[in-house]
């Protein structure tokens, strides 16, 4: 992995050590692991997030980005469905979020965009 990738991982790990409640750094770390091929580490992050999923700062929308990074479209869409059912405000970013680009070609994505009411 390139030096910049390790620096990114270290930055997320430091943010996690400082703030244990907010899940955003943890989600970011999981996404970096996923797209850099560190599947086992990404799966560990997902397990941690799933354990904390009852907390309002752990959005199913955000965990979808980790699944998308792993190439697991079914679980990504499962997470997005949970976010939709929970009326997550993150769903307003659905079409613009580059972390979900790999899902755009799937017919489920167009259907979800339609249900959310995005143009």
C-alpha positions in Angstrom: 0.0 0.0 0.0 1.2 3.5 -0.8 2.5 5.7 2.0 -0.6 8.0 1.6 -2.8 5.0 2.2 -1.0 4.2 5.5 -1.2 7.8 6.5 -5.0 7.8 5.9 -5.4 4.6 8.0 -3.3 6.1 10.8 -5.3 9.3 10.7 -8.6 7.4 11.0 -7.2 5.2 13.8 -6.1 8.3 15.8 -9.6 9.9 15.3 -11.2 6.7 16.6 -9.0 6.7 19.7 -10.0 10.3 20.4 -13.8 9.9 19.8 -15.3 6.6 20.7 -19.0 7.5 20.3 -19.0 9.1 16.8 -18.9 6.4 14.1 -17.7 8.5 11.2 -14.0 7.9 11.6 -14.7 4.1 12.0 -16.8 4.1 8.9 -14.0 6.0 7.0 -11.4 3.5 8.2 -13.6 0.6 7.1 -14.0 2.2 3.7 -10.3 2.7 3.3 -9.6 -0.9 4.3 -12.3 -2.1 1.8 -11.0 -0.2 -1.2 -7.4 -1.0 -0.4 -8.0 -4.7 -0.4 -7.8 -5.2 3.3 -11.0 -7.3 3.4 -10.5 -8.9 6.8 -9.9 -5.5 8.5 -13.0 -4.1 6.7 -15.1 -7.0 7.9 -13.9 -6.4 11.5 -14.9 -2.7 11.2 -18.3 -3.8 9.9 -18.7 -6.2 12.9 -17.9 -3.4 15.3 -20.4 -1.0 13.5 -23.1 -3.7 13.5 -22.6 -4.1 17.3 -23.1 -0.3 17.7 -25.9 0.0 15.1 -28.5 0.9 17.7 -26.7 4.1 18.3 -28.1 7.0 16.2 -24.6 8.0 14.9 -24.2 4.6 13.1 -26.1 5.0 9.9 -26.9 2.1 7.6 -26.3 4.4 4.7 -22.7 4.8 5.8 -22.1 1.1 6.3 -23.3 0.6 2.7 -20.2 2.5 1.5 -18.0 -0.2 3.2 -20.0 -3.0 1.6 -19.8 -1.2 -1.8 -16.0 -0.9 -1.3 -15.8 -4.6 -0.7 -17.8 -5.3 -3.8 -20.7 -6.8 -1.9 -23.6 -5.2 -3.6 -26.3 -7.3 -1.9 -25.2 -6.2 1.6 -24.7 -2.6 0.3 -28.3 -2.5 -0.9 -29.5 -4.2 2.3 -27.9 -1.4 4.3 -29.3 1.3 1.9 -32.8 -0.3 2.4 -32.4 0.0 6.2 -31.4 3.7 5.7 -34.4 4.3 3.5 -36.8 2.6 6.0 -35.2 4.6 8.8 -35.6 7.8 6.8 -31.9 8.6 7.0 -31.1 12.1 5.8 -28.0 10.7 4.2 -30.3 9.3 1.4 -30.4 12.8 0.0 -26.7 12.2 -1.1 -27.5 8.9 -2.8 -26.9 10.0 -6.4 -23.9 12.2 -5.6 -21.9 10.0 -3.3 -18.8 8.7 -5.1 -18.4 5.9 -2.6 -21.6 4.3 -4.1 -20.6 4.7 -7.7 -20.1 1.0 -8.1 -23.8 0.5 -7.4 -25.2 2.8 -10.1 -25.3 0.2 -12.8 -27.5 -2.1 -10.7 -31.2 -1.8 -11.4 -31.8 -1.7 -7.6 -30.0 1.7 -7.5 -32.4 3.3 -10.0 -35.4 2.0 -8.1 -34.0 3.2 -4.8 -33.4 6.7 -6.3 -36.9 6.7 -7.6 -38.4 5.8 -4.2 -36.3 8.4 -2.4 -37.7 10.9 -4.8 -34.4 12.2 -6.3 -34.3 13.5 -9.9 
